[in-house]
Amino acid sequence: MGNKNMGLILGFLGFLFLDWVSLSMAYDVHNYTFVLGNTNFERLCSSKSMLVVNGTFPGPNITVRKGDRAFVNVQNNGDYGVTIHWHGVKQPRNPWSDGPENITQCPIQPGKNFTQEVIFSNEEGTLWWHAHSDWSRATVHGAIIILPENGTTYPYDQQPDEEVVIVLGEWFLGDVKELIDNATATGGDPTPSDAYTINGQPGFPNNCSNETSYSLSVEFGKTYLLRIVNAVMNEEMFFGIAQHNITVVGQDGSYIKPISTNYIMITPGQTMDVLLTANQTPSYYYMAATPFFDSSAPFDSSNTSAILKYTGNYTVPSSPPYPSLPNVTDKDAADNFTTRVRSLASTEHPIDVPQEFDERIVITVSVNQLPCDQVSCDGPNGNRLAASLNNVSFVTPTIDILQAYYRNLSVYDDDFPGYPPFVFNYTGVSADTYLLPSQGTKVKMVDYGKKIEIVFQGTNIGNAENHPMHLHGFSFYLVGTGYGNFDNTTSPDGYNLSDPPEVNTIGVPKDGWAAIRFVADNPGVWFMHCHLERHASWGMDTVLIVRNGTTAETSMLPPPPNLPTCT
């Protein structure tokens, strides 16, 4: 009898355990429809038609909880093929919906649609989505809000009363596709933007923009979670709010140790979660963004602003205070912020930094030139501007690499060098010997489960500057940065292997290096590129292919039935 009762008890406990497992594995499914189409907008005293999603600029937010899934039906009613990328979403085992054009899918052609499955895992915070075709992301982008799991809260001392998305963008008076098509044809630098924007509006001091500035209404004493996205194409940005300190608590969908500051420096592709407490005298205050740019290349030197306005009765100032942000070339100010970023690394939000590595990959990051293939080109010395990783300027194929890998098609070479093919004083005197790169569609093969270290080494070839490098399919740990040339023996002595930030986009400093570590536990084809759009267009890209593991659970998912076809 006792054994029978014990069996019933064990069976009941087993049932509870299985029920708990099923609950713990449950996730909510969200469905969205994105309609790409041309819509008329008016900015800077002129009007234009441009490609956007659902008629808005920026596009709609996607809101999920940690571990959920979203199915996004992308309907292209535009004039040319486009793809959508879910920036910072790891998409475990699912590169099929990652989105970069002719890397993991062919573009969604006009009149066609493609439903993408977006699989969230351990991301929590703010990420974003954007077009990944030519320069379409200038107008096709929006925020991804990943809330904590049900039953949990933010790991902040002060819980926010409200949440607000702030998207930093750019405005081009001309047609963006025509601008990049012309630059590609002539081999010159693309025309810079005509203004920056905050939530789609240029604001003061831009022409015809004062009355249409974005404004954020706040109530004295309340705390606001600002989810900031840098969707700017080619410039890193300083951002701040006049007479207000802010507290940075997250970056790239991960929590960080709180940073109290009066400004941030955020690169294209990065996202930050910032707490703002409305604790100043009720009035109007400007929030503003200005570029950080340490290169001699052409760039947009303008500012953008919005209004922080308190509720209540008071006299509106004729000239609200404007934030004092660092100078456009203030490298020290940029470093003073970025070097403070550390993972939260708490019991509830742990990290797992590889203490050793199986393979170190060293990659030089360079702006180059290619010989002109026509009568004359608009680049330096009559050449064509180019860019490279390890002296290879990436050539995008006409059939996407993921399908070629899956179906064993001859589209790419798997011999991307794991070390610079030419060793020289990378950040010293530039030598014309290294100005001309090779061209090719080369990928780097990586075995599943390997601990990888990548060192990005900036060079003085061409026009040196900061490079925001982004890797699809992974969050990685930024374990070290420095100036000068990376030294295999001494540079790792300064690594932070305790609480480095877990991010998806990092700035490689001008005349310096940055080292990242991660475990290659996501099988598939993953794009890696500079998030300065002109550099990506010139070939500062490559692809990591993580081979399948030994089980179905460590192998790529099969392709969906409705993949866009290459034409």
HULINDA-V456716 format. One record per residue. N is the residue number from 1. RES is the residue in three letters. NEAR is the number of other C-alpha atoms within 8 Angstrom. D_LAST is the distance of its C-alpha to the last C-alpha in whole Angstrom. Layout:
# HULINDA-V456716
N,RES,NEAR,D_LAST ; N,RES,NEAR,D_LAST
This chain:
# HULINDA-V456716
1,MET,4,72 ; 2,GLY,5,71 ; 3,ASN,6,69 ; 4,LYS,7,67 ; 5,ASN,8,67 ; 6,MET,8,66 ; 7,GLY,8,63 ; 8,LEU,8,62 ; 9,ILE,8,62 ; 10,LEU,8,60 ; 11,GLY,8,58 ; 12,PHE,8,58 ; 13,LEU,8,57 ; 14,GLY,8,54 ; 15,PHE,8,53 ; 16,LEU,8,53 ; 17,PHE,8,51 ; 18,LEU,8,48 ; 19,ASP,8,48 ; 20,TRP,8,48 ; 21,VAL,8,45 ; 22,SER,8,43 ; 23,LEU,7,44 ; 24,SER,6,43 ; 25,MET,6,40 ; 26,ALA,6,39 ; 27,TYR,7,37 ; 28,ASP,7,36 ; 29,VAL,8,32 ; 30,HIS,9,31 ; 31,ASN,8,28 ; 32,TYR,9,27 ; 33,THR,8,24 ; 34,PHE,10,23 ; 35,VAL,10,21 ; 36,LEU,14,20 ; 37,GLY,13,21 ; 38,ASN,11,23 ; 39,THR,9,26 ; 40,ASN,8,29 ; 41,PHE,8,32 ; 42,GLU,8,35 ; 43,ARG,10,36 ; 44,LEU,10,38 ; 45,CYS,7,39 ; 46,SER,7,36 ; 47,SER,8,33 ; 48,LYS,9,29 ; 49,SER,8,26 ; 50,MET,11,24 ; 51,LEU,12,21 ; 52,VAL,16,23 ; 53,VAL,14,24 ; 54,ASN,10,26 ; 55,GLY,10,27 ; 56,THR,8,29 ; 57,PHE,11,29 ; 58,PRO,12,30 ; 59,GLY,13,28 ; 60,PRO,9,29 ; 61,ASN,8,31 ; 62,ILE,9,30 ; 63,THR,8,34 ; 64,VAL,12,34 ; 65,ARG,13,37 ; 66,LYS,13,37 ; 67,GLY,11,35 ; 68,ASP,13,33 ; 69,ARG,13,30 ; 70,ALA,12,28 ; 71,PHE,12,25 ; 72,VAL,12,23 ; 73,ASN,12,21 ; 74,VAL,12,18 ; 75,GLN,12,18 ; 76,ASN,15,16 ; 77,ASN,11,17 ; 78,GLY,11,17 ; 79,ASP,5,15 ; 80,TYR,6,12 ; 81,GLY,11,10 ; 82,VAL,13,13 ; 83,THR,14,14 ; 84,ILE,12,18 ; 85,HIS,12,20 ; 86,TRP,12,24 ; 87,HIS,10,26 ; 88,GLY,13,29 ; 89,VAL,14,28 ; 90,LYS,11,28 ; 91,GLN,13,26 ; 92,PRO,11,28 ; 93,ARG,11,26 ; 94,ASN,11,23 ; 95,PRO,15,21 ; 96,TRP,10,18 ; 97,SER,12,19 ; 98,ASP,14,20 ; 99,GLY,14,17 ; 100,PRO,13,16 ; 101,GLU,13,13 ; 102,ASN,13,11 ; 103,ILE,15,15 ; 104,THR,17,15 ; 105,GLN,17,12 ; 106,CYS,14,8 ; 107,PRO,13,9 ; 108,ILE,12,10 ; 109,GLN,11,9 ; 110,PRO,10,12 ; 111,GLY,8,14 ; 112,LYS,9,13 ; 113,ASN,10,15 ; 114,PHE,11,15 ; 115,THR,9,19 ; 116,GLN,9,20 ; 117,GLU,9,23 ; 118,VAL,13,25 ; 119,ILE,13,28 ; 120,PHE,13,31 ; 121,SER,11,33 ; 122,ASN,6,36 ; 123,GLU,11,35 ; 124,GLU,12,37 ; 125,GLY,15,38 ; 126,THR,18,35 ; 127,LEU,17,31 ; 128,TRP,14,29 ; 129,TRP,12,25 ; 130,HIS,12,23 ; 131,ALA,13,19 ; 132,HIS,14,18 ; 133,SER,13,15 ; 134,ASP,8,17 ; 135,TRP,11,20 ; 136,SER,13,19 ; 137,ARG,12,22 ; 138,ALA,13,25 ; 139,THR,10,25 ; 140,VAL,14,23 ; 141,HIS,16,25 ; 142,GLY,13,28 ; 143,ALA,15,31 ; 144,ILE,12,31 ; 145,ILE,13,34 ; 146,ILE,14,36 ; 147,LEU,10,39 ; 148,PRO,11,42 ; 149,GLU,9,42 ; 150,ASN,5,44 ; 151,GLY,4,48 ; 152,THR,6,47 ; 153,THR,6,47 ; 154,TYR,6,46 ; 155,PRO,4,48 ; 156,TYR,6,50 ; 157,ASP,4,54 ; 158,GLN,5,53 ; 159,GLN,7,51 ; 160,PRO,10,49 ; 161,ASP,8,50 ; 162,GLU,7,46 ; 163,GLU,9,43 ; 164,VAL,8,41 ; 165,VAL,9,37 ; 166,ILE,10,37 ; 167,VAL,15,34 ; 168,LEU,15,34 ; 169,GLY,14,32 ; 170,GLU,14,31 ; 171,TRP,11,31 ; 172,PHE,10,30 ; 173,LEU,9,31 ; 174,GLY,7,28 ; 175,ASP,8,24 ; 176,VAL,10,23 ; 177,LYS,9,20 ; 178,GLU,8,21 ; 179,LEU,11,24 ; 180,ILE,11,22 ; 181,ASP,8,19 ; 182,ASN,9,23 ; 183,ALA,12,24 ; 184,THR,8,21 ; 185,ALA,6,22 ; 186,THR,11,25 ; 187,GLY,13,26 ; 188,GLY,11,28 ; 189,ASP,10,29 ; 190,PRO,9,27 ; 191,THR,7,30 ; 192,PRO,8,31 ; 193,SER,11,31 ; 194,ASP,10,34 ; 195,ALA,13,36 ; 196,TYR,16,35 ; 197,THR,15,35 ; 198,ILE,15,37 ; 199,ASN,11,35 ; 200,GLY,12,34 ; 201,GLN,13,37 ; 202,PRO,16,38 ; 203,GLY,16,42 ; 204,PHE,12,45 ; 205,PRO,9,45 ; 206,ASN,12,42 ; 207,ASN,8,43 ; 208,CYS,8,43 ; 209,SER,14,42 ; 210,ASN,10,45 ; 211,GLU,6,46 ; 212,THR,7,42 ; 213,SER,13,42 ; 214,TYR,12,41 ; 215,SER,8,45 ; 216,LEU,8,45 ; 217,SER,8,49 ; 218,VAL,10,51 ; 219,GLU,9,54 ; 220,PHE,10,57 ; 221,GLY,7,57 ; 222,LYS,11,54 ; 223,THR,13,51 ; 224,TYR,13,47 ; 225,LEU,13,44 ; 226,LEU,12,42 ; 227,ARG,13,38 ; 228,ILE,13,37 ; 229,VAL,16,34 ; 230,ASN,14,33 ; 231,ALA,13,29 ; 232,VAL,13,30 ; 233,MET,11,28 ; 234,ASN,10,30 ; 235,GLU,13,34 ; 236,GLU,12,36 ; 237,MET,13,38 ; 238,PHE,14,42 ; 239,PHE,13,43 ; 240,GLY,13,46 ; 241,ILE,15,48 ; 242,ALA,11,51 ; 243,GLN,8,55 ; 244,HIS,10,53 ; 245,ASN,10,52 ; 246,ILE,12,49 ; 247,THR,11,49 ; 248,VAL,13,45 ; 249,VAL,14,45 ; 250,GLY,14,41 ; 251,GLN,14,38 ; 252,ASP,15,35 ; 253,GLY,14,36 ; 254,SER,12,39 ; 255,TYR,12,42 ; 256,ILE,14,44 ; 257,LYS,10,48 ; 258,PRO,7,49 ; 259,ILE,9,49 ; 260,SER,8,51 ; 261,THR,9,50 ; 262,ASN,9,50 ; 263,TYR,11,47 ; 264,ILE,9,44 ; 265,MET,12,41 ; 266,ILE,12,37 ; 267,THR,12,34 ; 268,PRO,15,31 ; 269,GLY,13,29 ; 270,GLN,14,33 ; 271,THR,15,35 ; 272,MET,14,38 ; 273,ASP,14,41 ; 274,VAL,13,44 ; 275,LEU,13,47 ; 276,LEU,12,49 ; 277,THR,9,52 ; 278,ALA,13,54 ; 279,ASN,8,57 ; 280,GLN,7,58 ; 281,THR,4,60 ; 282,PRO,10,58 ; 283,SER,10,57 ; 284,TYR,12,53 ; 285,TYR,13,52 ; 286,TYR,14,49 ; 287,MET,14,46 ; 288,ALA,13,44 ; 289,ALA,13,41 ; 290,THR,13,41 ; 291,PRO,13,39 ; 292,PHE,14,40 ; 293,PHE,10,39 ; 294,ASP,11,41 ; 295,SER,7,39 ; 296,SER,5,39 ; 297,ALA,5,36 ; 298,PRO,7,35 ; 299,PHE,9,35 ; 300,ASP,10,36 ; 301,SER,7,40 ; 302,SER,9,40 ; 303,ASN,13,41 ; 304,THR,16,40 ; 305,SER,16,43 ; 306,ALA,15,44 ; 307,ILE,12,47 ; 308,LEU,13,48 ; 309,LYS,12,51 ; 310,TYR,12,54 ; 311,THR,9,55 ; 312,GLY,6,59 ; 313,ASN,4,61 ; 314,TYR,6,61 ; 315,THR,5,61 ; 316,VAL,6,58 ; 317,PRO,7,58 ; 318,SER,4,57 ; 319,SER,4,55 ; 320,PRO,8,54 ; 321,PRO,9,54 ; 322,TYR,10,51 ; 323,PRO,11,50 ; 324,SER,6,51 ; 325,LEU,9,48 ; 326,PRO,7,48 ; 327,ASN,6,47 ; 328,VAL,10,44 ; 329,THR,7,44 ; 330,ASP,10,47 ; 331,LYS,7,45 ; 332,ASP,6,48 ; 333,ALA,8,48 ; 334,ALA,10,44 ; 335,ASP,8,46 ; 336,ASN,8,48 ; 337,PHE,10,46 ; 338,THR,8,43 ; 339,THR,6,46 ; 340,ARG,7,48 ; 341,VAL,11,45 ; 342,ARG,9,46 ; 343,SER,13,44 ; 344,LEU,10,47 ; 345,ALA,9,47 ; 346,SER,6,49 ; 347,THR,5,50 ; 348,GLU,4,48 ; 349,HIS,8,45 ; 350,PRO,8,46 ; 351,ILE,8,43 ; 352,ASP,4,43 ; 353,VAL,10,43 ; 354,PRO,10,42 ; 355,GLN,5,46 ; 356,GLU,5,45 ; 357,PHE,11,41 ; 358,ASP,8,40 ; 359,GLU,8,38 ; 360,ARG,10,38 ; 361,ILE,10,35 ; 362,VAL,11,36 ; 363,ILE,13,33 ; 364,THR,13,34 ; 365,VAL,15,32 ; 366,SER,16,32 ; 367,VAL,13,31 ; 368,ASN,13,31 ; 369,GLN,15,30 ; 370,LEU,10,28 ; 371,PRO,7,29 ; 372,CYS,11,28 ; 373,ASP,6,26 ; 374,GLN,5,27 ; 375,VAL,5,30 ; 376,SER,9,31 ; 377,CYS,13,29 ; 378,ASP,11,31 ; 379,GLY,13,31 ; 380,PRO,8,35 ; 381,ASN,4,36 ; 382,GLY,9,33 ; 383,ASN,14,31 ; 384,ARG,15,28 ; 385,LEU,14,28 ; 386,ALA,12,26 ; 387,ALA,16,27 ; 388,SER,18,27 ; 389,LEU,15,28 ; 390,ASN,11,31 ; 391,ASN,14,30 ; 392,VAL,12,27 ; 393,SER,16,24 ; 394,PHE,15,21 ; 395,VAL,8,18 ; 396,THR,7,15 ; 397,PRO,11,12 ; 398,THR,6,8 ; 399,ILE,10,9 ; 400,ASP,14,11 ; 401,ILE,14,15 ; 402,LEU,13,16 ; 403,GLN,11,14 ; 404,ALA,12,15 ; 405,TYR,8,18 ; 406,TYR,7,19 ; 407,ARG,6,17 ; 408,ASN,6,19 ; 409,LEU,8,16 ; 410,SER,5,17 ; 411,VAL,9,15 ; 412,TYR,9,18 ; 413,ASP,9,22 ; 414,ASP,8,24 ; 415,ASP,7,27 ; 416,PHE,8,27 ; 417,PRO,8,31 ; 418,GLY,9,33 ; 419,TYR,8,35 ; 420,PRO,11,35 ; 421,PRO,7,35 ; 422,PHE,5,38 ; 423,VAL,6,41 ; 424,PHE,4,43 ; 425,ASN,7,44 ; 426,TYR,14,41 ; 427,THR,12,43 ; 428,GLY,7,45 ; 429,VAL,7,45 ; 430,SER,9,42 ; 431,ALA,7,41 ; 432,ASP,7,39 ; 433,THR,5,39 ; 434,TYR,9,36 ; 435,LEU,10,34 ; 436,LEU,11,32 ; 437,PRO,13,29 ; 438,SER,7,27 ; 439,GLN,8,23 ; 440,GLY,9,21 ; 441,THR,12,19 ; 442,LYS,13,22 ; 443,VAL,13,23 ; 444,LYS,13,26 ; 445,MET,9,27 ; 446,VAL,10,30 ; 447,ASP,10,32 ; 448,TYR,13,32 ; 449,GLY,8,35 ; 450,LYS,12,36 ; 451,LYS,13,38 ; 452,ILE,13,36 ; 453,GLU,13,37 ; 454,ILE,11,35 ; 455,VAL,13,37 ; 456,PHE,12,35 ; 457,GLN,15,37 ; 458,GLY,16,37 ; 459,THR,14,38 ; 460,ASN,13,39 ; 461,ILE,14,37 ; 462,GLY,10,35 ; 463,ASN,10,36 ; 464,ALA,13,37 ; 465,GLU,10,37 ; 466,ASN,9,36 ; 467,HIS,13,33 ; 468,PRO,14,32 ; 469,MET,12,30 ; 470,HIS,12,28 ; 471,LEU,12,27 ; 472,HIS,13,25 ; 473,GLY,13,26 ; 474,PHE,11,30 ; 475,SER,11,33 ; 476,PHE,10,35 ; 477,TYR,12,38 ; 478,LEU,14,39 ; 479,VAL,13,42 ; 480,GLY,11,43 ; 481,THR,11,43 ; 482,GLY,10,45 ; 483,TYR,10,45 ; 484,GLY,9,45 ; 485,ASN,11,44 ; 486,PHE,11,44 ; 487,ASP,7,46 ; 488,ASN,6,46 ; 489,THR,6,49 ; 490,THR,7,50 ; 491,SER,10,48 ; 492,PRO,9,47 ; 493,ASP,6,51 ; 494,GLY,7,50 ; 495,TYR,8,47 ; 496,ASN,8,47 ; 497,LEU,9,47 ; 498,SER,5,49 ; 499,ASP,10,47 ; 500,PRO,13,44 ; 501,PRO,11,41 ; 502,GLU,12,38 ; 503,VAL,13,35 ; 504,ASN,13,32 ; 505,THR,11,32 ; 506,ILE,12,35 ; 507,GLY,10,36 ; 508,VAL,15,36 ; 509,PRO,14,39 ; 510,LYS,13,40 ; 511,ASP,13,42 ; 512,GLY,16,41 ; 513,TRP,17,40 ; 514,ALA,15,39 ; 515,ALA,12,39 ; 516,ILE,12,37 ; 517,ARG,15,38 ; 518,PHE,13,36 ; 519,VAL,9,36 ; 520,ALA,13,32 ; 521,ASP,9,33 ; 522,ASN,11,29 ; 523,PRO,16,27 ; 524,GLY,13,23 ; 525,VAL,13,21 ; 526,TRP,14,22 ; 527,PHE,12,21 ; 528,MET,12,24 ; 529,HIS,11,25 ; 530,CYS,13,27 ; 531,HIS,14,27 ; 532,LEU,12,28 ; 533,GLU,10,25 ; 534,ARG,9,25 ; 535,HIS,13,26 ; 536,ALA,13,23 ; 537,SER,8,21 ; 538,TRP,12,23 ; 539,GLY,14,22 ; 540,MET,16,25 ; 541,ASP,13,23 ; 542,THR,13,23 ; 543,VAL,11,22 ; 544,LEU,12,25 ; 545,ILE,12,24 ; 546,VAL,15,27 ; 547,ARG,11,28 ; 548,ASN,11,29 ; 549,GLY,11,32 ; 550,THR,6,34 ; 551,THR,6,34 ; 552,ALA,7,32 ; 553,GLU,4,33 ; 554,THR,13,32 ; 555,SER,12,28 ; 556,MET,11,25 ; 557,LEU,6,24 ; 558,PRO,4,22 ; 559,PRO,6,18 ; 560,PRO,6,18 ; 561,PRO,4,17 ; 562,ASN,6,15 ; 563,LEU,9,13 ; 564,PRO,10,9 ; 565,THR,6,6 ; 566,CYS,8,4 ; 567,THR,2,0
